[in-house]
Amino acid sequence: MEIEGDSSVESVIISYSGQALQAARQRETTTEFKEEYARRAGIEGTMSEAIRVNHLRRTRYIGLKKTHLQHLMTAVAINFKRLFNWLLGVPLATTRSSRYSQLMTNPIAS
C-alpha cells in the first residue's frame, strides 16, 4: 500500500498486487470457477427481477420469520409470472448488446 500526500490534500492509493491479480485470472480458467460462475449468472436475472419488480431490497416486516415468508411469497410470485408467460407463449427478452458490438456486427458500408 502506498501513501501519497502533499500539503493541501492527502490521498491513499491502494495498489493491487500483480501476483494476486494473476492468481485470480488463473482461477478464472478452471472448470470449477466456470461451473460456479454459471450458477451465479443463472441467478442474477432472478435476483434482479425480485429487487426491481417486487422491491425485495427492503422488507415490509420486522422479524426473520415474516421476512423469510415475504421472500418465499416473492419467489412463488416470480415463478407464477414465469409460468403464465410460458403458457401464453410470451417470448423471453433478448440480451441487450452494446452499441459498439452492434457496430461491429453491422459495419457501415463506405
ChimeraX attribute file (.defattr): number of C-alpha atoms within 10 A of each C-alpha:
attribute: neighborCount
match mode: 1-to-1
recipient: residues
	/A:1	9
	/A:2	8
	/A:3	9
	/A:4	10
	/A:5	10
	/A:6	7
	/A:7	5
	/A:8	5
	/A:9	7
	/A:10	10
	/A:11	10
	/A:12	10
	/A:13	11
	/A:14	9
	/A:15	8
	/A:16	9
	/A:17	10
	/A:18	9
	/A:19	9
	/A:20	10
	/A:21	11
	/A:22	11
	/A:23	11
	/A:24	11
	/A:25	11
	/A:26	11
	/A:27	13
	/A:28	13
	/A:29	10
	/A:30	10
	/A:31	10
	/A:32	11
	/A:33	13
	/A:34	13
	/A:35	11
	/A:36	10
	/A:37	13
	/A:38	11
	/A:39	11
	/A:40	11
	/A:41	11
	/A:42	10
	/A:43	11
	/A:44	11
	/A:45	11
	/A:46	14
	/A:47	15
	/A:48	14
	/A:49	13
	/A:50	18
	/A:51	14
	/A:52	11
	/A:53	11
	/A:54	16
	/A:55	13
	/A:56	17
	/A:57	11
	/A:58	9
	/A:59	14
	/A:60	11
	/A:61	12
	/A:62	8
	/A:63	9
	/A:64	10
	/A:65	10
	/A:66	13
	/A:67	16
	/A:68	13
	/A:69	12
	/A:70	16
	/A:71	16
	/A:72	12
	/A:73	12
	/A:74	18
	/A:75	16
	/A:76	12
	/A:77	14
	/A:78	16
	/A:79	13
	/A:80	12
	/A:81	12
	/A:82	14
	/A:83	12
	/A:84	11
	/A:85	13
	/A:86	12
	/A:87	9
	/A:88	9
	/A:89	9
	/A:90	10
	/A:91	8
	/A:92	9
	/A:93	6
	/A:94	6
	/A:95	6
	/A:96	7
	/A:97	8
	/A:98	9
	/A:99	8
	/A:100	9
	/A:101	10
	/A:102	11
	/A:103	10
	/A:104	10
	/A:105	8
	/A:106	9
	/A:107	9
	/A:108	7
	/A:109	4
	/A:110	3
